[in-house]
Amino acid sequence: MLPSAQALSAFKATQKPFIASSVVEKKPFVAHSTIEVGSPRYFYTCAAGGVLACGLTHYLMTPVDLVKCRMQVNKSLYSGVFDGFKKIASAEGARGLYLGGAPTLLGYSLQGMGKYGFYEYFKHLYGGFVGEEAAAKYKTMLYLSASASAEFIADIMLCPMEALKIKMQTSTTPFATSFLGGIRKISAAEGLNGFYKGLTPLWLRQIPYTMVKFATFEKTVEAIYKHVLSKPKDQYTKTQQLGVTFAAGYFAGIFCAIVSHPADTLVSKLNNVAKAEGESTGAIAIRILKDLGFSGVWAGLTPRIFMIGTLTALQWFIYDSFKVQTGLPTTGAVAAPKKE
């Protein structure tokens, strides 16, 4: 027997309305970590975040890097990024797209550790040297000097793996059948110099890149909160703050790619040019630049903009996500509110 209309109405009146709980995060994120900013533990945490940010993203972008490096060595090899993917996959299989992946993962994990860990360290150190007032007044100079110092160290950690990666990716015949085999081959042929002959061009590429990356990112984050959004950073949710991180990271990455591209081309060529007896690295670099000409040093810029823009955005996103998980604030120079 079905219940009457009156019974249904009476039952309905006793029920509370159902409201689905929102899955959208609404609570503002305020840093709550017990890790003191500026402490050794803070710098170790930032270094660990840098390992994840740089190692994972560079490994993910190995196929793009492979095409870019080969186009820098021989610009007529592929008509573009996707043509490169197609030809490599056809000739070497999908696995061939990740040629050089092992030295990429190891090298850029070490570089990320140095880049982010030492950036926070030098920013704290230099800020202490000049004092709080001067550090606040000349923030951009603080970002530039701290990032340049950090990258100088990080590149020493990266250089051996970068040399191996480029040789594996750009040699006309397979350079080595394994990671360790490649290490042994460079060591036997050139000794320690084989791993570090590209260090100066690497500094020329990476130091301006990192200075632009960190300073542009920090200033962009500040500008977004100040001019685009309506509230201070700590009044936005974790997801919203990380969204700002990603957007600022991509914007910074585009500038990074353009500023550092000529030196990147030189690094790719330098690791594949035979060194004449008694010829210095500087002399080889000059010879390469003369051979390339102005247009040659910009070969492969389009895939590099795509690669570095995506790479930089993901790096900042992963780095800040890691910091947030430890209770630390997201990165970004947010101007303090003016006192009345």
N, C-alpha and C positions, 0 to 999 in steps of 0.2 A: 504494500500500500504506500503511495507517494505522500510526502508531507504536504500539508495545506499551505496556501500562500501566506496565511497569517503566521504559521509556525516558522516559515522561512524568513519572514520579515523580523520576527522576534529574535531568531538566531543571529541574523546579520547585525542587529543593533547591539548585540553583546560582544562582537568581534572588533578588535583594534585594526585599523587600516594597515596593510603591509607596505612598507617602504623599503625597497632594495637598498642594501648598504652599498655605498659608493666605493668603487675600487680606485677612484682617483685620489691621489695623495693631496691632502689639503693643509697639513700641518707645516708651518714654516720650519726650515732646517737651521738650527743653531748649533755650532760646533760644541761637542760635549766631551771630547777626549781628555784623558788624564795625561796624555803626552804633552809636555810643555813645549810650545813653539820656541825654537832656538836651542833646544837641548840636544845632546848627542842622539838620543832616541828618536827625536823628530827628524834629524838628518838621515838616520838609518831607514826610517819609514819612508821618507821621500825617495831615497835611493832605491828601495824595493819597488816602489810604485814606478820608478823610471825603468827598471828592468822589464816589468810587464808592459809598460807603455811602448817602449821602443822595440824590444825583442819581438813581441807578438805582431805589431803592426808592420814592421819591415818584412817579417817572414810572410805575412799575408799578401804583401804587395810584391813579392819576388817575381811573379810573371811580368808585371809592368816594368820592374827594374831591369829584368833580363832583356826585354825588347828595347828599352831606352838605352842601355849600355851598348847593345849591338848596333843600334842606329848611330850612336856617337862614334863608334869605330868605323862603321861603314854605312853612311846615311842612305845609300841606295838599296840596302838589304831588304827593307820593308817599306811599304807605302804609308803605313800608320800602325797604331797600337794593335788594332783588331786583325790587321793583315799579318802582323807578327805572331799573334796568338795562333792564328789559323795555320801558318806555315810551320811553326815550331811543333804544334800538336800533331800535325800531319806527318812530320819527319821523325819526331822523337817521342810521340805519345804524350798524354796528359802529364806524365811524370816529368817530361822534359821541361815543362813550364816552371818547375821548381828547381832547376839546375842552380846550384850555388846556395840552396836554402839553408844548409847546415852552418856554413860560415856566416851567413846573414843573421841567423837566429842568435848564434853565440856572440858575434861581434857587436851587434846592435843592442843586445842585452847588457853587455859590459859598458857600451857607450851610454846607454840610458841611465845606468847606475851612476856613472860619473856626471853626466849632464844635469840630471835633476837633483841628485844629492848635493853636488858641489855648488849648484846654482843657489839653493837655499842656504847653504853654508856661507858662501861669499856674500850673498845679499845681507845676511845677518852680520857678518864680520865687517864689511865695508860700512854698513849702516851704523854700527857701533863706533867705527873710527871717526866718522864725520859728525855724529850726534843726531838725535831724533829730529831736530828742527831742519837741519840741512838735508837729511835723508828724505824728509817729506817734501821739501822744496824742490829738490833735484832728483825726483824718483826715476825719471827716464835714464839719467846717467847711472844711477844705481843699478837698474835692470841691465843696461848695456855692459857695464864693467863686470858685474857678477856673472852674466851669461858667457862673456868672452873668456873669463878666467876658468869657468867650469868646462867649457868646450875644449880649451887647450889641453886639459888633463884627459877629458873623455876621448879625444882623438888618438892619443897615445895608446889607449886601451883598445880602440877600434881598428887601428891601422893594419895590423897583421891579417886580420880576418877580411878586411876590405880588399887587400891585395889578392888573397886567395879567391875570394868571390869573383872579382873582376876577371882573373885569369880563367876560372872555370866557365864563366859566362861568355867570354868574348874570344877565346882561342878558336882558330879555324878547325883544329882537330881536338878531340877530347883531351883536356889537360891532365886529368887524373881520374881514376876509377873510384876513388873514395876521398873522404875528408882528410884522413891521416896521410893518404898517399900524396895528396896535394901539398900538405905541409912538408913532407919529406922531400918532395921534388923541388920546391922553392929553396929549402934549406941547403940541399945538395948543390944546386946551380948557383945561388947567389949569396948564401949565408944570411946573416941578420939583415943585411942591406936589402935583400929581396922583399922582406916584410915591411920595411920602413922607408923605402925610397920614395913612396908617394905621400909621406907625412906632411911635407911643406905644402904641396897642393891641397892636401886634405884639410889642413888648417885654413888655407885660403878659401876653401869651399865652405867648411863647416862653421868657422867662427863668425863670419858675417851672417850666415844662415841662422845660427842660434841667437845672435844678437837681435836680429829682426824677429825671429820666432817668439822670443820671450818678451821683448819690449812691446812689439805690436800686440801680442796677446793681452798683456797686462793693461795696456792703454785702451784696447778695444773693449775689454770687460768693463773697465771703469766708465767708458763712454756709453755703453749699453745701459748700465744701471742709472747713469746720470741723465741721459738724454732720451732714451727710448722707453725704458720702463719707469714706472711711477713711484716705486717704493725702494727702500734700502735692501741690500742683498739678503740680509738675515730675515726678511719678511716674506721671502719666496720659499717654495718647497724645494726639497732635494732634487726632484726631477727638473723643475724649472731652472735651478741654478746650474745643473749639468747641461741643460739645453743651451744656456748662455755660453758655457764652456765650449761646447761643440761648435757653435756659430763663430765665436771669436777665434777658435783654433783654425777653422777653415780659411777665414779671412787672412789670418797671419801666414798660413801656409802658401797662399798664392804669392805673396811678396817674397817669402823665403825662396821659392823655386826660381823666381826671376833673378834675384840678387846673387844666388850662388851657382847659377847654371854654367857660366863659362869655366869656372874652376872645376865643376863636376865633369865637364867634357874633358878637361885636361887630365884629371885623375884617371878617367877611363882609358884615354890614349896612352898615358905614361906607363901604365902597367902592362902594355902590350907592344912597347917599342924597344927594340934591342939597343943596349947602351954601348957606344963605341968605347974603346980602351982610353981611359983617362978623361972621358967626358963626364962632367958634373950633372947632377939632376937639374940644376938651373939651366944649363946649356941645352939639355934635352927638351925642357919645357919651352924654351924660346924657339927651338927648331920646330916643335909640334905646332905652336901658335902661328908661326909663319906659314907652315904648310896648310893649316886649317883655314886661315883668313877669318874675316869678321863673321861671315855667314856660317862658317863651319863650327865656330864655338857655340852657336845657338842651335845646332842640330839636336833633335830630340826634346825640344823645350815643351811642346804640347803634351806628350805623355808624362813629362816630369811635373808640369803644373797639376795635371790630374792626380798623379801619384802623390806629390808632396802636399797638395791641398787636403786630400783625403787622409793621408798619413798623419799630418799635423793635427787635424781635427780629432782623429781617433786617439792619437797619443794623449792629447790634453784630456779627452773624455775618460780614457782608461785611468790616467794618472789621478784625476780628480775623483773618479768613482772609488778608486782604492783609498784615497785620503778620506773620503766621506765614510767609507766602511769602517775606518779606524776612529771615526769621530772627529777628524780634523776638518777645518773649513776648506771649501773649494778655493782654488787659486784666483787671484784677481785683486788689483789695487782699487779698492772702493774708497772714494774720498769721504772723510769723516764729515758729519753734519756740522755746519757752522754754529758756533755758540752765539746766542743772542746777547 
